[in-house]
Amino acid sequence: MTNSNMLIHLAAQAEARGSDLVTLRALIEEASDLGAARALARLGLSDDSAAKDMAELRELLSAWRDAKTTVRKAVLGWLVRGALALLLVGLAVRLGLSELIAR
């Protein structure tokens, strides 16, 4: 019996017998399974290679995050080095050591 048929059967059973807790739970479970299967199918993740595809996407996302972190650290390092270089040049000019800079 497919999920759709099971859902139709449970809905008819709930209507005929009244809604006891077991029937309602079974109805909710079948409806959620059917909804999840439809959502995965719409996303193109209902085939056998979906788990492999998701693992590859997670790996790619992790690599992207690592690359962003590395770039941020590199740019921050460059900015700090540039600021320190400017500070040293300003200090040398302030102390009258400009002839060392001109060489």
Backbone bond lengths (Angstrom), bond angles and torsions (degrees), N, CA, C in turn:
res aa  C-N    CA-C-N  psi(-1)  N-CA   C-N-CA  omega(-1)  CA-C   N-CA-C  phi
1 M - - - 1.448 - - 1.526 108.56 -
2 T 1.315 116.73 130.82 1.460 120.50 -179.42 1.520 109.99 -78.16
3 N 1.324 115.04 167.85 1.466 119.41 179.91 1.520 112.03 -62.00
4 S 1.331 116.52 -38.78 1.465 119.87 -179.88 1.516 110.49 -64.33
5 N 1.352 116.32 -44.96 1.464 119.62 179.78 1.523 111.30 -65.17
6 M 1.328 116.46 -39.29 1.460 120.41 178.74 1.515 110.44 -63.57
7 L 1.315 117.12 -40.85 1.459 121.33 179.28 1.526 110.96 -64.74
8 I 1.320 116.74 -42.74 1.469 120.97 177.93 1.524 109.75 -63.42
9 H 1.318 117.25 -42.85 1.464 121.85 -179.97 1.529 110.49 -63.15
10 L 1.332 117.44 -44.77 1.467 120.81 -179.45 1.520 111.72 -66.64
11 A 1.333 116.79 -37.48 1.469 119.81 178.16 1.522 110.13 -64.77
12 A 1.342 117.34 -42.33 1.467 120.70 177.73 1.521 110.49 -64.64
13 Q 1.319 116.76 -39.82 1.464 121.17 179.10 1.527 110.43 -64.40
14 A 1.321 116.78 -42.35 1.464 120.45 179.26 1.517 110.93 -64.22
15 E 1.320 116.86 -37.39 1.458 120.67 179.81 1.524 110.72 -70.44
16 A 1.330 116.39 -39.83 1.461 120.37 -176.59 1.529 112.11 -74.19
17 R 1.323 117.09 -44.57 1.464 120.71 -173.97 1.515 113.40 -92.78
18 G 1.258 117.11 -5.71 1.451 118.11 -168.75 1.520 106.51 85.09
19 S 1.239 117.73 164.86 1.461 120.15 -172.52 1.514 110.77 -99.18
20 D 1.339 116.56 93.99 1.449 119.16 172.03 1.529 108.74 -83.96
21 L 1.311 116.61 168.09 1.465 121.66 -173.14 1.524 112.30 -63.07
22 V 1.323 117.94 -39.81 1.458 121.34 -178.49 1.526 110.46 -65.07
23 T 1.324 116.22 -43.43 1.466 120.17 179.75 1.520 110.63 -65.66
24 L 1.325 116.75 -41.83 1.474 119.79 179.01 1.525 111.12 -63.68
25 R 1.324 117.03 -42.27 1.471 119.81 179.12 1.530 110.67 -63.68
26 A 1.321 116.65 -43.10 1.463 120.12 179.28 1.517 110.49 -64.47
27 L 1.325 116.89 -40.08 1.464 121.86 178.55 1.530 110.88 -63.10
28 I 1.307 116.28 -44.83 1.466 120.85 179.68 1.533 110.58 -65.05
29 E 1.333 116.19 -42.58 1.464 119.74 -179.62 1.529 111.79 -63.46
30 E 1.318 116.99 -45.06 1.467 120.08 179.61 1.532 110.87 -66.48
31 A 1.326 117.02 -38.66 1.468 120.01 179.02 1.523 110.77 -65.52
32 S 1.344 116.89 -40.28 1.467 117.89 179.31 1.512 112.18 -69.72
33 D 1.339 117.26 -37.50 1.466 119.67 176.42 1.523 111.14 -62.59
34 L 1.323 115.66 -43.29 1.462 119.96 -179.97 1.530 110.73 -65.44
35 G 1.334 116.88 -42.10 1.461 120.46 178.05 1.518 112.71 -63.98
36 A 1.327 116.42 -41.52 1.471 120.26 178.60 1.518 110.57 -64.80
37 A 1.336 116.78 -41.27 1.470 119.82 178.98 1.523 111.00 -63.76
38 R 1.320 116.81 -39.89 1.480 120.26 178.10 1.521 111.12 -65.78
39 A 1.323 116.43 -42.10 1.465 119.72 179.98 1.528 111.00 -63.56
40 L 1.333 116.84 -43.61 1.461 120.06 178.09 1.524 111.36 -64.12
41 A 1.326 116.63 -38.19 1.467 120.16 178.55 1.521 110.87 -65.20
42 R 1.320 117.26 -39.75 1.471 120.34 178.60 1.516 112.17 -66.12
43 L 1.328 116.29 -30.52 1.462 120.71 178.34 1.520 112.33 -84.35
44 G 1.331 116.44 -5.61 1.456 120.14 -178.57 1.509 113.10 78.37
45 L 1.328 116.75 25.21 1.459 120.98 -177.05 1.526 112.35 -115.87
46 S 1.316 116.58 30.12 1.465 119.24 -177.55 1.525 112.75 -101.52
47 D 1.323 117.85 -0.76 1.466 119.58 -178.78 1.526 111.19 -90.05
48 D 1.317 115.90 179.60 1.463 120.84 -175.98 1.524 113.57 -70.62
49 S 1.311 117.84 -24.75 1.468 120.44 -177.79 1.526 112.79 -90.67
50 A 1.325 117.26 7.83 1.465 120.65 -177.38 1.531 111.85 -63.36
51 A 1.318 117.68 -40.14 1.468 119.93 -179.51 1.530 110.55 -63.60
52 K 1.330 116.48 -41.31 1.465 120.58 177.84 1.529 110.63 -64.94
53 D 1.338 116.41 -41.50 1.459 120.47 178.64 1.521 111.25 -61.74
54 M 1.327 116.83 -43.05 1.469 120.53 179.88 1.530 110.71 -65.20
55 A 1.335 116.98 -39.26 1.468 120.02 178.06 1.525 110.88 -63.29
56 E 1.333 116.36 -40.82 1.461 120.01 178.34 1.522 111.42 -66.57
57 L 1.331 116.83 -39.27 1.467 120.03 178.20 1.527 111.09 -65.60
58 R 1.326 117.11 -39.57 1.464 119.95 177.00 1.521 110.97 -63.83
59 E 1.323 116.56 -41.02 1.464 120.95 178.42 1.525 111.10 -64.10
60 L 1.326 116.19 -41.94 1.463 120.72 178.26 1.524 111.10 -64.61
61 L 1.322 116.79 -41.67 1.460 120.50 178.65 1.525 111.10 -65.24
62 S 1.306 116.81 -39.06 1.463 120.42 177.29 1.528 111.19 -64.04
63 A 1.325 116.44 -41.85 1.467 120.29 177.75 1.528 110.90 -64.02
64 W 1.323 116.95 -39.35 1.472 121.27 178.74 1.529 109.85 -63.14
65 R 1.322 117.20 -43.51 1.465 120.42 179.31 1.520 111.20 -64.47
66 D 1.330 116.73 -41.00 1.465 120.25 176.96 1.525 111.43 -62.33
67 A 1.331 116.82 -41.00 1.474 120.77 179.47 1.526 110.29 -64.59
68 K 1.330 117.42 -42.49 1.465 120.11 178.77 1.516 111.28 -61.93
69 T 1.330 117.10 -41.89 1.462 121.11 179.17 1.523 110.75 -63.95
70 T 1.316 117.33 -42.04 1.464 121.82 179.71 1.530 110.90 -63.99
71 V 1.322 117.00 -43.21 1.468 120.48 179.25 1.522 110.55 -63.98
72 R 1.322 116.99 -42.84 1.475 119.59 179.10 1.524 111.10 -60.48
73 K 1.329 115.91 -44.41 1.467 119.46 179.81 1.523 111.22 -64.18
74 A 1.332 117.67 -40.31 1.464 120.97 179.91 1.522 111.19 -65.37
75 V 1.318 117.15 -44.91 1.467 120.61 179.61 1.516 110.49 -63.91
76 L 1.322 117.07 -42.38 1.463 119.95 178.00 1.531 110.56 -62.59
77 G 1.329 117.38 -40.33 1.464 120.37 177.23 1.512 112.37 -62.36
78 W 1.337 116.13 -42.94 1.467 119.79 177.97 1.528 111.02 -62.63
79 L 1.309 117.34 -42.73 1.468 120.65 179.76 1.525 111.26 -63.75
80 V 1.311 117.58 -41.94 1.463 120.69 179.21 1.527 110.32 -65.38
81 R 1.336 117.57 -43.84 1.467 120.14 178.40 1.528 111.14 -62.63
82 G 1.328 117.67 -41.59 1.467 121.29 178.42 1.514 111.53 -63.68
83 A 1.333 116.85 -42.59 1.467 120.37 178.71 1.522 110.90 -64.30
84 L 1.325 116.69 -41.42 1.465 119.52 177.99 1.526 111.56 -65.51
85 A 1.335 117.71 -38.54 1.465 120.61 177.42 1.525 110.48 -63.31
86 L 1.323 116.91 -44.10 1.465 120.29 177.88 1.531 111.15 -63.63
87 L 1.319 116.11 -38.26 1.458 120.07 178.06 1.526 111.03 -63.39
88 L 1.329 117.23 -42.48 1.464 120.51 178.60 1.526 111.63 -66.19
89 V 1.329 117.29 -40.65 1.477 120.09 177.91 1.528 109.57 -64.31
90 G 1.314 117.54 -43.24 1.471 120.63 178.17 1.508 111.89 -63.42
91 L 1.319 116.67 -40.04 1.461 120.84 178.02 1.529 111.19 -65.47
92 A 1.334 116.99 -39.73 1.470 120.75 178.82 1.523 110.38 -64.93
93 V 1.337 117.29 -40.94 1.464 120.64 178.72 1.523 109.55 -66.62
94 R 1.305 116.67 -41.01 1.466 121.31 -178.23 1.542 111.08 -64.88
95 L 1.316 116.46 -34.82 1.462 120.74 -179.41 1.533 112.49 -86.32
96 G 1.318 116.89 1.69 1.458 120.19 177.15 1.512 112.67 80.63
97 L 1.286 118.19 23.69 1.462 121.47 179.69 1.521 110.64 -100.20
98 S 1.311 116.23 32.49 1.474 119.91 -175.65 1.523 111.79 -68.27
99 E 1.355 118.11 -22.91 1.452 118.37 177.52 1.525 112.17 -68.47
100 L 1.327 117.43 -23.00 1.459 120.52 174.79 1.531 110.52 -71.86
101 I 1.300 115.74 -31.74 1.462 120.20 179.22 1.513 110.46 -74.97
102 A 1.339 117.32 -35.51 1.451 121.31 -176.23 1.521 111.51 -71.09
103 R 1.283 119.89 -20.75 1.455 122.03 -177.37 1.453 112.20 -71.64
